[in-house]
Amino acid sequence: MNPGTFPPWAAIGAERRAHVERVAALLRTWAAAAGVADGERDRWLRAAYLHDALRDADGELLARLAPEAWGVPALRHGPAAARKAREHGETDAGVLDAVHYHSVGYARWDRVGHMLY
């Protein structure tokens, strides 16, 4: 996945797209200020563009992709997006964990999870 774009399977409206673009811009700024290597910055950006990629998806799709979601249907978009990303070739466990748990936090996050959160 290109680190600076939404995945082709995204179901996201204009308002949420604007939110994601702001998150990505902030992560770019932080990466530049911290002198982060391009590869690590790209991980942060992939997580940014994936984290809300299914925020506006149909509830039935979200229930199918992430039936557990801590028993809270409104939190399904993160686990569902992580699953779709994995199905479409994302292999970075840190990126997938960041996306999956971005709404609730996760004790085992690596740097990308902390930066997205």
Buried (B, 14 or more C-beta within 10 A) or exposed (E): BEBEEBBEEBBBEEEBBEBBBEBBEEBBEEBEEEEBEEEBBBBBBBBBBBBBBBBBBEEEBBEEBBEEBBEEEEBBBBBBBBBBBBEEEBEBEBBBBBBBBBBEEBEEBBEBBEBBB
